[in-house]
Every structure is written in structure tokens, then in C-alpha cells.
Amino acid sequence: MNCFSNMFLACLSVFLLAIACEGFGGRKAGGLTYVNPEDLEVQAYANFAVDEVNKRRNGFFKEKLVEVRQAQSQVVMGKMFHLNVTIQSTLCKKTDNTELEDCKFDQNAKKERCSLRVWVQPFLELGVPVPPTLEDPIICTKESSKISESDSRFQEFEDFRAKFERKYEVNSEEYVQKYYIFSDNMDTAKTYNEMEQGTATYGASKFADMTPAEFKEKHTGLKVDAKKPTPHMRQGKLPASTSPTPASFDWRTKGAVTPVKNQASCGSCWAFSTTGNIEGQWMIKKKHLLSLSEQQLVDCDKLDSGCEGGLPSNAYESIISMGGLEPESQYKYKGVDEKCELDKADIKVYINGSVNITSDESKMTTWLHSNGPISIGINAAMMQFYMGGVAHPFKIFCNPGSLDHGVLIVGYGTKAGIIWGENPYWIIKNSWGPDWGEEGYYLAYRGDGVCGLNTMCTSAEVE
């Protein structure tokens, strides 16, 4: 290649780079990056935007932020925040001196769904910081009291409603409310799909008409601040054998895992994670698989809080105090807090202690292969709309320090990826029934601490 060709290619590269970086109006623009809507900076600029909306409108009452539904940031000679928010009128007049945060919502006013852009410039003009600005256009639409068949997500919502036998009537107040929740959730699922690093897909799971807060309250339940601090447990020893761990392994094929169960609308995941671990330990040591009672833990474990949450580490201690666990067949699951009805004559399984397990995922595979399924904690934020595949979310969507759900690792393997190459994964048994995820299971990427799954690994001991 001659000198002229080299010069031409260099100039072309600079030209294309300039086009890629140039935004509207001559601003230097980068790509959009999704941001956690609960981020304090995002919340601050969303409230700033609503203040600006109030200044520009001729309405009598002040509008107030209800929620930030989605947020993106973009480098544009500073930073541009693209926000999808919900606002609603308050009972405070614009002439009042009441701070907006102290104003109560007018529950009779319709909520509005707004698309806003806030431009934040870090530069100084004559030594004075440039204030943020609310950019045009400002697009707001009022939530309707009726959903039209022509609406973009009407048929998708109807298909969801039929599949999961939702009973709310078309265009009832509950129907409209659930429709808007579903619509927001499908926007979130679309974001998850766009940003997924593995092969997982997200969509209209059976939890698609629940807000994230409602979902977390009813279907998780790991309570790190349970009544009693986490008891100190010995560190579990890795096997002394130097033989290599197999590339894949699944305790389900060894008869050490009971069928997928369903905790229903009770924050008892911690109990299912605990019993799942003990079921595996008992079968491996005693050669007999028994489905054990989660309801016994919900009712009788006084170190934890039943449907209000708990911890496997506390549950192990309680099980030892109670003398063991009854089978599921003797103490059936009801999914509500009830009076303890433990009959010690019906206890069939005991444990001798419990151990912490390494957070090194390579060593976790060795421990699991040699010792059995592992009880873990995980951040379940990404699991609400999970449909299948190997989940490998960015940490911005799934903070590994915010564990809220107890589950059970029963095996591991590797799947070929379409874009990112091989995807080593954990096989995780969940407690939301077989009509969720991969027939009740969650496949999570192995080796990156996905959603904190390696930070609270424990097991009971059976001798």
C-alpha cells in the first residue's frame, strides 16, 4: 500500500469518527448507556426536570415525580440524561411556598408518562457553573382510564392475561393499572435483552404484571437483617483429591434434587433454599431422597420471620434446635404464617452442623461436585422477566451487594454463545414453580459473580 493510500485511509478514519461523534446542533455525542433509575443522581435530575415542567405549565397545581421508569445517559459536551418518568398533580398550589417533596398527590388526578432530556454541562462560563437545562421536546401523555385495542401492547397483554389466567376484567380499574405496569415491564425486558452479555432472554413471565417492588415483597424473602445476626459458621473444606473436576455436573441426574416447588406469595425463599440443600445432603449421605417441609421452618423457626423473610444460616441453627425436619407429606406447605405444629415423632431428617463455602467459583464447582447442592443468596432483580438461556447481566442492573433471594445451585455446565463465545453457567433451582424460567430453573453465568451468587454460599452437614 502506497503513501497516498495510507494518508487517504487515515483521513477517512478521522472523518468517520467525526461523524460518529457529532450530535445534533454540533454537540459531541456518545452512545446511550442505561442507568439505574434509582441512582441518586438520576433521581435528582428527574426532580429538577419536573420543577422545570411546573415552571413552563400554566396549571394551577404543582406536578410531582411519581417514579423514574427508565434512564439512559449520553456524553454530549457534558452529559445528557434521557428519562422516562411518571408525574402526577399534587394538592399544592403553585402559589404555595410548600416544598414539592412535602406535597401530597391528588389521587383523583390522572398520572402522566413523560419523556424528558436533561443536559448537564460541567464547563464554567466566566467562573460560574452552568446549570442543567431541560431540553425540548417535552413529551407527556396522560394515562387513560380505558385501553384501546389499537394500543401498541394491547394484544401482547391479552396474550399474557390468557396464558396466566388473570381474572381482572377488560378496562376495569385493575386491568388498566396492570396494563401500564405490564407495558413498563416490557420496556424494561427490552432493555435487558439489548444489554444481555449471555444468551438469556427476557419477556412476559408470570410476574410481568407486578411492579418490581411488589414482586420483591411477595416472591423473594432473603432477609439479611433477620432477627438474629448471621451465626458464625466454620469454613467448609475442599476435597483433598487432586483429580480434575468434570466439565459439567448435575445433581438432578444423581437423584439428589426434588421437583421444583413454589413458595407462592410468601417471602419464604430462604426456607426452600435450606430444605433443598438438606434434601441433597441427606440423599448423598443416607441414600434416600425425601421432600422436606418448608412450612415447618415458616411456622417454627423463631430465628427467622416466616413469610417476612429469613436466612439459611439461621435456619440450620433452628433445625438443630428442633431436632430435625418433618417430610413435606407430614407438614404440608401453605404459604402463610401459622402456629407451629411440629410433631417431633414425625421428624425424619436431622443435620449435624453447617458450613460456609468459598466464594471462588472455580472452587465452588469442586465443592459442589464432591459434596452436593449449595444454598446461595442472589439479587433477583433480573429474574422477574427471565424466560431462559444463560443470564450474564451487567452489574448496573444487578448489584451483587444487594442479595434478596435464596436459591439452590444443583449443577453447572457450559453452553456455546452466539456472540460472546462459550458461556459457563450454574444450574440454579428456584422456588417459583415449573412455569417460570427453564422449567423452574435459572441458568446464571459462572465465573463473574453474577448478581452476588457467590457471596453467601452455605451448606448443612449430615453425618
C-alpha angles and dihedrals in degrees: 000000000000129000093259092053091050091050092048093051091047092051091046091052092052090047094051091046089053091052092048092051099041116100131191115297093020095292117144105246133195130188125289118264123195114238130197105262089218092057109125093231091052091048091049094052092043090055089046089053092051090051088054091048088054091053093051098047127080094215121132097228132053120255119223136198114259098178145329104241098184136359136192131177130208133187105241109156084308118354133314118203115206106200134186106197141167118226133181137188118260133209090250118104118225088240091059120101091217114129110249092237089061094052117106120226119253098238091199093058120094117245119241127218110215136187110209138173123206118193115206116193118193094194127107126232113201089338094305120116113243110242119229117265133213107231128215138276101059107189118194130165127183118239108251125232088222131044116222123219087234092061112118096246102031097106093041089053092046090052089051092047092051095045094053096033097239108185102203111119123243111275095000113139090259092048093054092046092049091045092059092045089050092048093052090046092053089052087053092047089051089054091049090051092050093050100038113126095192131043099277122128127206130203147111101353119167089272095056095110094054126089114241089249093052091046092051093048096049105032110033124046112170101145111194090181094053119157093277126039116252106280118238111260131190118255111257113241122236115234116271093226116111095202112123120262112244118257090245135016136174125189089200089073089052094056095248099118128073121216118283112279132202124234090191117196095339126103092232101121089120090062093051092048089051098046091045090056093047092046088057095044092049094049093048093049101031100028093232126106115212127176104231132212119264090175090064088060093044091052105031109029102098094181089068135046107242112223089002092068144269148181132261089225090061092042093058089055092048093049090054090049091049092049096245142309134302120227118263089246091062099040106031125204116253102166095229134091110263140164114288110262099177114161107194090200088068096052109120104166132050136179130213101207145316138250141202115238128215120271091217102108094208090056090043089063089053093048093046093048092051102035112024143254117347126225109225143174121229141176102251097195093110094043098070094082099024113138102172146297131081110316116217107161127177112258091244088072097040117032108208089209094061106073114178107152136062118216140153131250108215102168149336142229145149132261128193113249125221096221110001100048123235120008114206107200147182121233105226124191111216131193102229098096131263092283091075129077118332095355089307097323133108121213109207126184112262120224105030103074090248111205090344094293092148098050102078108033118157143156140192120238123230121188 
